[in-house]
């Protein structure tokens, strides 16, 4: 649906939106020490003989199902006259209230104890609210305006941070539920920094809210890095998005009871981690800041058509996450380098892990990047109790897409073009207007920018298929070496306490030998393994082509097999110290603003 997110149809034309009755919420936290919130919501008169209410099963920026209804308890309802009325359970996620008269007020208790970008957490340190995980809704009133009154704990000095505009006191508003559900909210004794950024003749306030125990000087230093990220990414698109209400808010919870996460939203982002700035977070959390802010363009406004409109009652699937998430991941460390937060040597060093994970994965033979994107409902914070062989069947679209972004950028630069300018072209074509794109749109716009032959080769080789680009040549063009670790022996076995802890990759020596996850290795070449043996040390005297006679236990029975060692397939990527000045300049043009 074209432009569904465009300030959520700009209030659906102001007159119409405010002619509708508001859905009004109140939430309080008297029992925060028990992770409980008390929620009350008043719905307008239903147009049918039954009011249907429900909890969400999905959340913006997440693609798997999350059964938020499981944390709702003590549900009751009263009508406009204050009389208690019957509430019936329709299914695990929905309730129905027959024959309500006038407005209906629903009361319930919410249990919440996971502080991340998907769930909610309530305790004496904060109320960290992902809105779909917190508030019930009625599909009938999904386009109605919303008012929500937060009752902060004054005894704990709680303040409120959210992208929603303030109406009065502690009451905030949203034009409809798409905006409301996209507005995470933090109540805590946080600190805040802000600065103004000019863009296309308009001024925007960029806020950084921090719930953390670090000293102020550390927050100030971190905020300088945040500012560098904002300004560096603005250079890619040559402008900021037109943030609604002229404000964008980073909401960071770096506290020991939080879980590591980052989640983009239209005019804000949630950043969570156990590491505070004083405990490693200064270095380890800043990449998430860069990733999530880039989403303000790529995903929030330059948006996949498959995700429009976002459906809170089911899993949302798209084949474009290699671009939406993956290209954003490519710009994560690139932004840190351009902003001077890491140097070029560190940037290139960080390529190694992702590069080897992607290009040594047998899963690429099974699925192309589009199909990998379709796996999101099974992997994006999804839960399962059965065993899954992800190592052989899945490559993260974050990682896969970041390597495809790297390949595209370096390929374009060989032709005097850049990925920066292509992203800007996509922004101008479909991002600013919030016209959701398809994979065909990406292919077509790359054809317009770089030529049909170039675009066809890129999409036919690397998007519709899983081929590996010629990285050796691409890296040489920017003074980077790519070498194989041929002298290092490789078995494909991952051990912990002598037990194989993962399914061996297809066609690896361990896989060919018949070993599998759960096997406990007893001896290698008749040498009994001590407790928690170091396999790397054991292999130091062996080389590719050597054979190992392995005895192991499986389900209590002893077995033996032969394993033939191969050369380590890992690539080592590093700066070329012999690169010519002309090549170094080409690299500088890439890695510097």
VOFI-200618 format. One line per 2 residues: number of its first residue (from 0); for each residue x, y, z of C-alpha. Coordinates in steps of 0.5 Angstrom, whole numbers, plus 500, padded with zeros to 3 digits. Layout:
NUM = X,Y,Z | ...
END
This chain:
0 = 500,500,500 | 503,506,497
2 = 506,511,503 | 503,507,508
4 = 508,510,513 | 509,517,510
6 = 508,520,517 | 502,514,517
8 = 498,518,512 | 500,525,515
10 = 495,524,520 | 490,521,515
12 = 489,528,513 | 488,532,520
14 = 481,533,520 | 479,526,519
16 = 484,523,524 | 482,528,530
18 = 474,527,528 | 475,520,531
20 = 475,518,538 | 481,517,541
22 = 483,510,545 | 486,512,551
24 = 491,508,556 | 494,509,563
26 = 500,505,565 | 503,505,572
28 = 508,501,576 | 506,500,583
30 = 509,493,583 | 515,494,579
32 = 519,490,584 | 515,484,582
34 = 516,486,574 | 509,488,574
36 = 505,494,571 | 498,496,571
38 = 494,498,565 | 488,501,563
40 = 485,502,556 | 478,505,554
42 = 476,504,547 | 470,508,544
44 = 463,505,542 | 464,499,537
46 = 460,499,531 | 458,492,532
48 = 455,487,537 | 462,485,540
50 = 468,488,541 | 475,484,539
52 = 481,486,543 | 488,483,542
54 = 495,483,544 | 500,483,538
56 = 504,477,535 | 509,481,532
58 = 513,488,533 | 516,493,528
60 = 523,491,526 | 522,484,528
62 = 520,478,523 | 519,472,528
64 = 513,471,532 | 513,473,539
66 = 507,471,543 | 506,477,548
68 = 499,475,550 | 502,470,555
70 = 504,476,559 | 497,479,560
72 = 494,477,567 | 488,479,571
74 = 484,481,565 | 477,485,566
76 = 472,490,563 | 467,495,565
78 = 462,499,561 | 461,506,560
80 = 456,506,566 | 462,502,571
82 = 459,495,571 | 463,489,570
84 = 462,486,563 | 464,479,561
86 = 470,478,557 | 471,471,553
88 = 477,468,550 | 477,468,543
90 = 484,464,542 | 491,465,545
92 = 491,472,543 | 484,475,543
94 = 479,476,547 | 472,478,546
96 = 467,483,549 | 459,481,547
98 = 454,487,547 | 458,493,550
100 = 454,499,551 | 458,506,550
102 = 465,506,551 | 469,500,554
104 = 475,500,559 | 479,494,560
106 = 484,493,565 | 490,488,566
108 = 496,486,569 | 503,486,565
110 = 509,482,567 | 515,484,563
112 = 522,482,565 | 526,482,558
114 = 530,489,557 | 531,489,549
116 = 528,492,543 | 522,487,542
118 = 520,486,549 | 518,490,556
120 = 522,490,562 | 519,493,569
122 = 523,493,575 | 526,498,580
124 = 531,501,575 | 526,502,569
126 = 520,501,565 | 523,499,559
128 = 517,499,554 | 516,496,547
130 = 509,498,545 | 506,492,542
132 = 509,488,548 | 505,492,553
134 = 499,495,550 | 492,491,548
136 = 489,494,542 | 482,493,537
138 = 483,492,530 | 477,496,529
140 = 480,502,532 | 487,501,529
142 = 487,508,525 | 484,512,531
144 = 488,517,535 | 492,514,541
146 = 493,518,548 | 497,514,553
148 = 498,517,560 | 505,514,563
150 = 505,514,571 | 512,515,573
152 = 515,513,579 | 517,519,582
154 = 520,516,588 | 525,513,583
156 = 526,520,579 | 523,517,573
158 = 523,521,567 | 520,519,560
160 = 523,518,553 | 519,517,547
162 = 518,519,540 | 511,521,541
164 = 509,528,542 | 507,530,549
166 = 500,533,550 | 501,535,557
168 = 503,533,564 | 505,525,562
170 = 500,524,557 | 503,523,550
172 = 499,522,543 | 500,518,537
174 = 496,519,530 | 494,512,530
176 = 496,505,532 | 502,504,527
178 = 505,510,530 | 504,508,537
180 = 506,501,536 | 513,504,533
182 = 514,508,539 | 518,505,544
184 = 518,508,551 | 523,509,557
186 = 522,511,564 | 528,511,568
188 = 533,516,571 | 536,517,565
190 = 541,523,562 | 540,526,556
192 = 544,530,551 | 542,533,544
194 = 544,537,538 | 541,541,532
196 = 543,539,525 | 541,543,519
198 = 538,539,513 | 535,542,507
200 = 533,549,510 | 530,545,516
202 = 533,544,523 | 532,537,527
204 = 534,536,534 | 538,529,535
206 = 537,527,542 | 541,521,546
208 = 538,519,552 | 542,514,556
210 = 540,510,562 | 547,507,565
212 = 551,508,571 | 557,511,567
214 = 560,518,569 | 558,524,565
216 = 565,525,562 | 564,518,559
218 = 557,520,556 | 560,526,553
220 = 565,523,550 | 560,517,547
222 = 555,523,545 | 561,526,541
224 = 562,519,537 | 554,519,536
226 = 554,526,533 | 560,524,528
228 = 556,518,526 | 549,522,525
230 = 553,527,521 | 557,522,517
232 = 551,518,515 | 548,524,513
234 = 553,525,508 | 551,519,504
236 = 544,521,503 | 546,529,503
238 = 540,530,508 | 537,527,514
240 = 530,524,513 | 524,529,515
242 = 523,527,522 | 516,528,524
244 = 516,533,530 | 523,535,528
246 = 526,530,533 | 530,524,533
248 = 531,520,539 | 537,515,541
250 = 534,511,547 | 540,507,550
252 = 539,502,556 | 546,500,558
254 = 545,496,564 | 546,489,567
256 = 539,487,567 | 538,489,560
258 = 539,484,554 | 544,486,548
260 = 539,489,542 | 538,494,537
262 = 531,496,534 | 530,501,529
264 = 524,506,529 | 521,511,525
266 = 524,517,529 | 528,513,535
268 = 531,507,536 | 532,503,542
270 = 539,501,544 | 540,495,550
272 = 546,492,553 | 549,489,559
274 = 555,493,558 | 555,500,561
276 = 560,505,558 | 565,504,563
278 = 565,496,562 | 566,496,555
280 = 560,499,552 | 564,505,550
282 = 567,501,544 | 562,495,544
284 = 556,498,543 | 557,504,538
286 = 557,500,532 | 549,499,534
288 = 548,506,534 | 551,507,527
290 = 547,501,525 | 540,503,527
292 = 541,510,525 | 542,508,518
294 = 536,505,518 | 532,512,519
296 = 533,512,511 | 534,505,509
298 = 528,501,512 | 524,506,516
300 = 523,510,509 | 526,507,504
302 = 522,501,505 | 521,494,503
304 = 514,493,500 | 513,486,503
306 = 513,490,510 | 507,494,508
308 = 503,495,512 | 506,492,518
310 = 501,486,520 | 502,485,528
312 = 498,479,528 | 502,475,524
314 = 510,474,522 | 512,479,516
316 = 516,476,511 | 520,480,505
318 = 526,477,501 | 530,484,501
320 = 533,483,508 | 540,482,505
322 = 539,490,502 | 535,493,508
324 = 539,489,514 | 545,487,510
326 = 547,494,506 | 545,497,513
328 = 550,492,516 | 555,494,511
330 = 555,501,513 | 556,500,520
332 = 563,499,521 | 564,504,514
334 = 561,509,518 | 565,508,524
336 = 571,508,520 | 569,515,516
338 = 567,518,523 | 574,517,526
340 = 572,512,531 | 576,506,528
342 = 582,507,523 | 583,503,517
344 = 587,498,520 | 581,496,525
346 = 576,496,519 | 579,491,515
348 = 581,487,521 | 573,487,522
350 = 572,484,515 | 575,477,517
352 = 570,474,521 | 564,476,517
354 = 567,475,510 | 569,468,512
356 = 563,466,515 | 559,468,509
358 = 564,465,503 | 565,459,507
360 = 558,457,508 | 555,451,505
362 = 548,454,506 | 550,459,500
364 = 549,452,495 | 542,451,498
366 = 539,459,498 | 541,465,495
368 = 540,472,499 | 533,472,497
370 = 531,466,500 | 536,467,506
372 = 531,473,507 | 525,469,507
374 = 528,465,513 | 528,471,518
376 = 521,469,521 | 525,462,524
378 = 531,466,526 | 530,473,528
380 = 530,472,535 | 525,466,534
382 = 525,461,539 | 525,453,538
384 = 526,447,542 | 528,442,536
386 = 535,442,533 | 536,446,527
388 = 542,445,523 | 543,452,521
390 = 550,452,520 | 549,448,513
392 = 542,451,512 | 543,459,513
394 = 547,465,513 | 545,471,516
396 = 542,476,511 | 546,481,516
398 = 552,478,514 | 551,476,507
400 = 548,483,505 | 554,486,508
402 = 559,482,504 | 554,484,498
404 = 554,491,499 | 562,491,500
406 = 562,487,493 | 558,492,490
408 = 561,498,493 | 568,496,490
410 = 565,494,484 | 562,501,483
412 = 568,504,485 | 572,501,479
414 = 567,504,474 | 568,511,478
416 = 561,510,481 | 560,509,489
418 = 555,505,493 | 554,512,497
420 = 551,515,490 | 547,509,489
422 = 544,509,496 | 542,516,495
424 = 539,515,488 | 534,510,491
426 = 533,515,497 | 531,520,491
428 = 527,515,487 | 523,511,493
430 = 525,513,500 | 523,521,500
432 = 517,519,497 | 516,513,502
434 = 514,509,496 | 516,502,498
436 = 520,498,493 | 521,491,491
438 = 527,487,488 | 525,489,481
440 = 526,496,483 | 533,495,486
442 = 535,492,480 | 532,497,475
444 = 535,503,479 | 541,500,479
446 = 541,499,472 | 539,506,471
448 = 545,508,475 | 550,503,473
450 = 548,501,467 | 544,495,465
452 = 550,490,464 | 553,492,470
454 = 546,491,474 | 544,484,470
456 = 551,481,472 | 550,483,479
458 = 543,481,480 | 544,475,476
460 = 550,472,479 | 550,474,487
462 = 542,476,488 | 538,471,484
464 = 544,466,485 | 549,465,491
466 = 556,466,487 | 562,469,490
468 = 565,476,487 | 572,476,485
470 = 574,479,492 | 581,478,491
472 = 581,483,485 | 576,488,488
474 = 581,488,494 | 587,489,490
476 = 584,496,487 | 584,499,495
478 = 590,496,497 | 587,490,501
480 = 591,483,501 | 586,477,501
482 = 590,470,503 | 588,463,505
484 = 591,460,511 | 594,454,507
486 = 599,451,512 | 594,451,518
488 = 591,444,519 | 583,444,518
490 = 578,438,521 | 572,442,521
492 = 571,439,529 | 569,444,534
494 = 570,441,541 | 568,443,548
496 = 570,438,553 | 572,433,548
498 = 565,433,545 | 563,435,538
500 = 558,441,539 | 556,443,533
502 = 554,440,526 | 560,439,522
504 = 559,443,515 | 558,439,509
506 = 564,436,506 | 568,438,511
508 = 573,433,514 | 569,432,520
510 = 563,431,516 | 566,426,511
512 = 568,422,517 | 561,421,519
514 = 562,425,526 | 556,429,528
516 = 554,433,534 | 554,430,541
518 = 560,425,539 | 565,425,545
520 = 572,424,542 | 576,419,546
522 = 582,418,542 | 586,421,536
524 = 591,416,533 | 591,412,540
526 = 592,418,544 | 587,418,549
528 = 584,425,550 | 585,429,557
530 = 579,433,560 | 577,438,555
532 = 583,437,550 | 586,443,546
534 = 585,440,539 | 589,446,536
536 = 595,444,540 | 594,436,538
538 = 594,438,531 | 600,442,531
540 = 604,436,528 | 600,435,523
542 = 599,437,516 | 594,437,510
544 = 593,430,507 | 595,427,514
546 = 590,422,516 | 587,421,524
548 = 584,415,527 | 579,417,531
550 = 575,413,537 | 569,416,539
552 = 563,415,544 | 556,416,541
554 = 550,414,545 | 554,410,550
556 = 557,406,544 | 564,406,542
558 = 566,407,534 | 572,409,530
560 = 573,413,524 | 578,416,519
562 = 579,423,518 | 583,426,513
564 = 586,433,514 | 585,439,509
566 = 588,446,509 | 584,451,513
568 = 579,455,508 | 580,461,512
570 = 582,467,508 | 586,472,512
572 = 584,480,510 | 589,485,511
574 = 592,492,509 | 597,491,504
576 = 603,495,506 | 606,495,499
578 = 600,498,496 | 602,504,491
580 = 600,511,493 | 595,511,488
582 = 591,505,491 | 592,508,498
584 = 588,514,495 | 583,510,492
586 = 582,507,499 | 582,513,502
588 = 576,516,498 | 572,510,500
590 = 574,510,507 | 574,517,509
592 = 568,522,508
END
